[in-house]
Amino acid sequence: MEDAALTPASVAGPPDTDDLIACPKCDALYVVHVPKSGERAVCTRCHHVLIAPKAGAVVRVATLSLTVLILLVGAAFFPFLEIRVQGFRNASSVFDAALAFSGPRMVGLSIAVAALIILIPMLRAILTLYVVTPIIADRTPFPGAARCFRLAEELRPWSMAEIFVIGVGVALVKVADLARIEFGPAFWMFGALVVLTVFQDVSMCRWTIWHELDSRARRAGIRLT
């Protein structure tokens, strides 16, 4: 993928604020020059990718969000692991794992486990669909679309389904010699979730979504909220 040049705002003079873009990593200010599909605009100071338009990316993001949402619903309740040792058998789902901390002093931990592994990734998928669906349908953005997309981005560091899978993998190395372990459907769903989440983040050009929301709201004569 080729890098397109960006002009620093200090060099270009005093442009309209709508034509500016700030790097979220180092705060460098540039004049927006939308690169061609397959190119990307990169910050010259810290090399953070600012704009990376891709053909069909919005539809791809919506499809991946819907897939992630469906997988999360199934992964929450289907068996995750089954352990067999000395004739005893125990199967557990992620929901069961969260409820395991439901004692009087562990309610907060139970809520945190369920939120970080299931609820926050679900919420991010729902918010993303809420934001991009009008763009795909060529309609006016839904009310509160800007706040929803901002919230989805703020929740990204707290969506830890992939961290959960890595933690399970480390634990399995220690448990494998003590008992027979069989993977349930939810384990493979979480494995697919990790891949899909990474692919979704790579496919999403956040500047493009903000630009589409803003331009559609202006055409409709409404304020983007």
TORLO-431429 format. One record per residue (C-alpha): residue in one letter; x, y, z; chain; residue number from 1. Coordinates in steps of 0.02 Angstrom, whole numbers. Layout:
BEGIN
rec r=A&east=X&north=Y&up=Z&c=A&k=NUM $
...
This chain:
BEGIN
rec r=M&east=0&north=0&up=0&c=A&k=1 $
rec r=E&east=73&north=167&up=-54&c=A&k=2 $
rec r=D&east=85&north=320&up=60&c=A&k=3 $
rec r=A&east=11&north=485&up=1&c=A&k=4 $
rec r=A&east=93&north=648&up=54&c=A&k=5 $
rec r=L&east=6&north=762&up=179&c=A&k=6 $
rec r=T&east=37&north=949&up=187&c=A&k=7 $
rec r=P&east=69&north=1020&up=362&c=A&k=8 $
rec r=A&east=-56&north=1155&up=407&c=A&k=9 $
rec r=S&east=85&north=1277&up=449&c=A&k=10 $
rec r=V&east=150&north=1264&up=270&c=A&k=11 $
rec r=A&east=-18&north=1276&up=183&c=A&k=12 $
rec r=G&east=-70&north=1438&up=270&c=A&k=13 $
rec r=P&east=-236&north=1467&up=359&c=A&k=14 $
rec r=P&east=-356&north=1340&up=280&c=A&k=15 $
rec r=D&east=-536&north=1310&up=331&c=A&k=16 $
rec r=T&east=-546&north=1205&up=491&c=A&k=17 $
rec r=D&east=-653&north=1079&up=397&c=A&k=18 $
rec r=D&east=-502&north=1043&up=287&c=A&k=19 $
rec r=L&east=-388&north=999&up=433&c=A&k=20 $
rec r=I&east=-346&north=834&up=513&c=A&k=21 $
rec r=A&east=-248&north=809&up=674&c=A&k=22 $
rec r=C&east=-143&north=656&up=711&c=A&k=23 $
rec r=P&east=-217&north=571&up=866&c=A&k=24 $
rec r=K&east=-44&north=510&up=919&c=A&k=25 $
rec r=C&east=66&north=666&up=908&c=A&k=26 $
rec r=D&east=-60&north=807&up=873&c=A&k=27 $
rec r=A&east=24&north=859&up=710&c=A&k=28 $
rec r=L&east=-97&north=959&up=602&c=A&k=29 $
rec r=Y&east=-117&north=930&up=416&c=A&k=30 $
rec r=V&east=-224&north=987&up=271&c=A&k=31 $
rec r=V&east=-336&north=846&up=215&c=A&k=32 $
rec r=H&east=-292&north=769&up=48&c=A&k=33 $
rec r=V&east=-398&north=614&up=24&c=A&k=34 $
rec r=P&east=-287&north=477&up=-50&c=A&k=35 $
rec r=K&east=-344&north=360&up=-185&c=A&k=36 $
rec r=S&east=-416&north=190&up=-142&c=A&k=37 $
rec r=G&east=-271&north=78&up=-93&c=A&k=38 $
rec r=E&east=-163&north=225&up=-38&c=A&k=39 $
rec r=R&east=-150&north=295&up=138&c=A&k=40 $
rec r=A&east=-109&north=462&up=217&c=A&k=41 $
rec r=V&east=22&north=442&up=353&c=A&k=42 $
rec r=C&east=83&north=565&up=483&c=A&k=43 $
rec r=T&east=258&north=619&up=435&c=A&k=44 $
rec r=R&east=307&north=643&up=618&c=A&k=45 $
rec r=C&east=253&north=479&up=700&c=A&k=46 $
rec r=H&east=198&north=377&up=546&c=A&k=47 $
rec r=H&east=24&north=345&up=615&c=A&k=48 $
rec r=V&east=-101&north=304&up=477&c=A&k=49 $
rec r=L&east=-229&north=446&up=468&c=A&k=50 $
rec r=I&east=-330&north=405&up=313&c=A&k=51 $
rec r=A&east=-336&north=237&up=223&c=A&k=52 $
rec r=P&east=-489&north=224&up=110&c=A&k=53 $
rec r=K&east=-529&north=53&up=40&c=A&k=54 $
rec r=A&east=-662&north=5&up=-87&c=A&k=55 $
rec r=G&east=-812&north=-76&up=-1&c=A&k=56 $
rec r=A&east=-735&north=-53&up=171&c=A&k=57 $
rec r=V&east=-894&north=12&up=254&c=A&k=58 $
rec r=V&east=-995&north=-138&up=195&c=A&k=59 $
rec r=R&east=-855&north=-252&up=254&c=A&k=60 $
rec r=V&east=-852&north=-169&up=426&c=A&k=61 $
rec r=A&east=-1042&north=-188&up=443&c=A&k=62 $
rec r=T&east=-1034&north=-371&up=392&c=A&k=63 $
rec r=L&east=-894&north=-408&up=513&c=A&k=64 $
rec r=S&east=-985&north=-317&up=655&c=A&k=65 $
rec r=L&east=-1142&north=-420&up=625&c=A&k=66 $
rec r=T&east=-1039&north=-580&up=620&c=A&k=67 $
rec r=V&east=-950&north=-534&up=781&c=A&k=68 $
rec r=L&east=-1117&north=-498&up=866&c=A&k=69 $
rec r=I&east=-1188&north=-667&up=815&c=A&k=70 $
rec r=L&east=-1031&north=-760&up=870&c=A&k=71 $
rec r=L&east=-1030&north=-671&up=1038&c=A&k=72 $
rec r=V&east=-1209&north=-722&up=1075&c=A&k=73 $
rec r=G&east=-1168&north=-904&up=1038&c=A&k=74 $
rec r=A&east=-1000&north=-899&up=1125&c=A&k=75 $
rec r=A&east=-1078&north=-835&up=1286&c=A&k=76 $
rec r=F&east=-1190&north=-986&up=1311&c=A&k=77 $
rec r=F&east=-1120&north=-1133&up=1212&c=A&k=78 $
rec r=P&east=-996&north=-1246&up=1304&c=A&k=79 $
rec r=F&east=-820&north=-1173&up=1301&c=A&k=80 $
rec r=L&east=-719&north=-1314&up=1375&c=A&k=81 $
rec r=E&east=-754&north=-1489&up=1438&c=A&k=82 $
rec r=I&east=-636&north=-1567&up=1564&c=A&k=83 $
rec r=R&east=-632&north=-1754&up=1600&c=A&k=84 $
rec r=V&east=-530&north=-1829&up=1741&c=A&k=85 $
rec r=Q&east=-548&north=-1995&up=1832&c=A&k=86 $
rec r=G&east=-722&north=-2026&up=1761&c=A&k=87 $
rec r=F&east=-787&north=-1854&up=1806&c=A&k=88 $
rec r=R&east=-844&north=-1735&up=1672&c=A&k=89 $
rec r=N&east=-874&north=-1548&up=1683&c=A&k=90 $
rec r=A&east=-921&north=-1430&up=1541&c=A&k=91 $
rec r=S&east=-926&north=-1242&up=1563&c=A&k=92 $
rec r=S&east=-976&north=-1092&up=1459&c=A&k=93 $
rec r=V&east=-908&north=-915&up=1471&c=A&k=94 $
rec r=F&east=-1070&north=-863&up=1557&c=A&k=95 $
rec r=D&east=-1041&north=-1000&up=1687&c=A&k=96 $
rec r=A&east=-864&north=-936&up=1713&c=A&k=97 $
rec r=A&east=-929&north=-762&up=1749&c=A&k=98 $
rec r=L&east=-1058&north=-829&up=1873&c=A&k=99 $
rec r=A&east=-921&north=-924&up=1964&c=A&k=100 $
rec r=F&east=-872&north=-759&up=2046&c=A&k=101 $
rec r=S&east=-1049&north=-721&up=2104&c=A&k=102 $
rec r=G&east=-1013&north=-731&up=2290&c=A&k=103 $
rec r=P&east=-1056&north=-581&up=2400&c=A&k=104 $
rec r=R&east=-879&north=-510&up=2389&c=A&k=105 $
rec r=M&east=-850&north=-557&up=2207&c=A&k=106 $
rec r=V&east=-1000&north=-480&up=2120&c=A&k=107 $
rec r=G&east=-894&north=-339&up=2050&c=A&k=108 $
rec r=L&east=-769&north=-462&up=1976&c=A&k=109 $
rec r=S&east=-911&north=-564&up=1900&c=A&k=110 $
rec r=I&east=-982&north=-409&up=1816&c=A&k=111 $
rec r=A&east=-809&north=-356&up=1756&c=A&k=112 $
rec r=V&east=-775&north=-528&up=1678&c=A&k=113 $
rec r=A&east=-942&north=-529&up=1587&c=A&k=114 $
rec r=A&east=-922&north=-349&up=1529&c=A&k=115 $
rec r=L&east=-743&north=-359&up=1465&c=A&k=116 $
rec r=I&east=-765&north=-526&up=1376&c=A&k=117 $
rec r=I&east=-944&north=-517&up=1312&c=A&k=118 $
rec r=L&east=-1043&north=-358&up=1345&c=A&k=119 $
rec r=I&east=-919&north=-225&up=1287&c=A&k=120 $
rec r=P&east=-875&north=-316&up=1123&c=A&k=121 $
rec r=M&east=-1063&north=-337&up=1094&c=A&k=122 $
rec r=L&east=-1094&north=-153&up=1127&c=A&k=123 $
rec r=R&east=-954&north=-102&up=1008&c=A&k=124 $
rec r=A&east=-1028&north=-211&up=870&c=A&k=125 $
rec r=I&east=-1203&north=-139&up=897&c=A&k=126 $
rec r=L&east=-1139&north=40&up=899&c=A&k=127 $
rec r=T&east=-1037&north=13&up=741&c=A&k=128 $
rec r=L&east=-1189&north=-59&up=651&c=A&k=129 $
rec r=Y&east=-1294&north=88&up=711&c=A&k=130 $
rec r=V&east=-1168&north=209&up=636&c=A&k=131 $
rec r=V&east=-1126&north=128&up=469&c=A&k=132 $
rec r=T&east=-1299&north=62&up=420&c=A&k=133 $
rec r=P&east=-1362&north=233&up=359&c=A&k=134 $
rec r=I&east=-1200&north=258&up=262&c=A&k=135 $
rec r=I&east=-1225&north=94&up=171&c=A&k=136 $
rec r=A&east=-1408&north=135&up=137&c=A&k=137 $
rec r=D&east=-1362&north=312&up=80&c=A&k=138 $
rec r=R&east=-1473&north=387&up=214&c=A&k=139 $
rec r=T&east=-1460&north=525&up=343&c=A&k=140 $
rec r=P&east=-1361&north=471&up=498&c=A&k=141 $
rec r=F&east=-1463&north=407&up=643&c=A&k=142 $
rec r=P&east=-1483&north=522&up=795&c=A&k=143 $
rec r=G&east=-1330&north=520&up=906&c=A&k=144 $
rec r=A&east=-1222&north=433&up=774&c=A&k=145 $
rec r=A&east=-1069&north=538&up=816&c=A&k=146 $
rec r=R&east=-1082&north=501&up=1002&c=A&k=147 $
rec r=C&east=-1107&north=316&up=965&c=A&k=148 $
rec r=F&east=-954&north=305&up=853&c=A&k=149 $
rec r=R&east=-850&north=402&up=979&c=A&k=150 $
rec r=L&east=-906&north=284&up=1118&c=A&k=151 $
rec r=A&east=-867&north=131&up=1011&c=A&k=152 $
rec r=E&east=-690&north=196&up=986&c=A&k=153 $
rec r=E&east=-668&north=236&up=1171&c=A&k=154 $
rec r=L&east=-722&north=60&up=1216&c=A&k=155 $
rec r=R&east=-596&north=-22&up=1099&c=A&k=156 $
rec r=P&east=-457&north=-42&up=1230&c=A&k=157 $
rec r=W&east=-583&north=-120&up=1350&c=A&k=158 $
rec r=S&east=-644&north=-253&up=1227&c=A&k=159 $
rec r=M&east=-541&north=-401&up=1287&c=A&k=160 $
rec r=A&east=-611&north=-556&up=1203&c=A&k=161 $
rec r=E&east=-443&north=-589&up=1122&c=A&k=162 $
rec r=I&east=-352&north=-567&up=1289&c=A&k=163 $
rec r=F&east=-470&north=-696&up=1363&c=A&k=164 $
rec r=V&east=-425&north=-821&up=1226&c=A&k=165 $
rec r=I&east=-238&north=-793&up=1256&c=A&k=166 $
rec r=G&east=-263&north=-817&up=1443&c=A&k=167 $
rec r=V&east=-358&north=-978&up=1413&c=A&k=168 $
rec r=G&east=-218&north=-1040&up=1301&c=A&k=169 $
rec r=V&east=-88&north=-1008&up=1437&c=A&k=170 $
rec r=A&east=-197&north=-1097&up=1566&c=A&k=171 $
rec r=L&east=-222&north=-1247&up=1453&c=A&k=172 $
rec r=V&east=-34&north=-1275&up=1444&c=A&k=173 $
rec r=K&east=-34&north=-1302&up=1633&c=A&k=174 $
rec r=V&east=-194&north=-1404&up=1641&c=A&k=175 $
rec r=A&east=-167&north=-1518&up=1491&c=A&k=176 $
rec r=D&east=-60&north=-1643&up=1588&c=A&k=177 $
rec r=L&east=-186&north=-1658&up=1729&c=A&k=178 $
rec r=A&east=-347&north=-1694&up=1635&c=A&k=179 $
rec r=R&east=-420&north=-1729&up=1465&c=A&k=180 $
rec r=I&east=-482&north=-1568&up=1385&c=A&k=181 $
rec r=E&east=-606&north=-1552&up=1242&c=A&k=182 $
rec r=F&east=-645&north=-1387&up=1157&c=A&k=183 $
rec r=G&east=-828&north=-1338&up=1143&c=A&k=184 $
rec r=P&east=-910&north=-1233&up=1006&c=A&k=185 $
rec r=A&east=-882&north=-1072&up=1104&c=A&k=186 $
rec r=F&east=-693&north=-1097&up=1102&c=A&k=187 $
rec r=W&east=-690&north=-1099&up=912&c=A&k=188 $
rec r=M&east=-810&north=-952&up=906&c=A&k=189 $
rec r=F&east=-691&north=-850&up=1014&c=A&k=190 $
rec r=G&east=-547&north=-902&up=902&c=A&k=191 $
rec r=A&east=-644&north=-837&up=751&c=A&k=192 $
rec r=L&east=-687&north=-679&up=848&c=A&k=193 $
rec r=V&east=-503&north=-638&up=872&c=A&k=194 $
rec r=V&east=-469&north=-650&up=685&c=A&k=195 $
rec r=L&east=-626&north=-554&up=636&c=A&k=196 $
rec r=T&east=-594&north=-415&up=762&c=A&k=197 $
rec r=V&east=-417&north=-388&up=697&c=A&k=198 $
rec r=F&east=-480&north=-390&up=517&c=A&k=199 $
rec r=Q&east=-617&north=-265&up=561&c=A&k=200 $
rec r=D&east=-495&north=-144&up=641&c=A&k=201 $
rec r=V&east=-380&north=-156&up=491&c=A&k=202 $
rec r=S&east=-524&north=-129&up=368&c=A&k=203 $
rec r=M&east=-598&north=21&up=457&c=A&k=204 $
rec r=C&east=-544&north=195&up=402&c=A&k=205 $
rec r=R&east=-609&north=302&up=543&c=A&k=206 $
rec r=W&east=-583&north=466&up=451&c=A&k=207 $
rec r=T&east=-691&north=402&up=308&c=A&k=208 $
rec r=I&east=-834&north=359&up=425&c=A&k=209 $
rec r=W&east=-823&north=530&up=511&c=A&k=210 $
rec r=H&east=-818&north=615&up=342&c=A&k=211 $
rec r=E&east=-968&north=519&up=278&c=A&k=212 $
rec r=L&east=-1069&north=557&up=435&c=A&k=213 $
rec r=D&east=-1026&north=742&up=426&c=A&k=214 $
rec r=S&east=-1061&north=762&up=240&c=A&k=215 $
rec r=R&east=-1228&north=671&up=250&c=A&k=216 $
rec r=A&east=-1282&north=773&up=400&c=A&k=217 $
rec r=R&east=-1239&north=934&up=308&c=A&k=218 $
rec r=R&east=-1336&north=882&up=154&c=A&k=219 $
rec r=A&east=-1487&north=846&up=264&c=A&k=220 $
rec r=G&east=-1466&north=1013&up=353&c=A&k=221 $
rec r=I&east=-1450&north=934&up=525&c=A&k=222 $
rec r=R&east=-1320&north=945&up=660&c=A&k=223 $
rec r=L&east=-1214&north=790&up=684&c=A&k=224 $
rec r=T&east=-1233&north=727&up=863&c=A&k=225 $
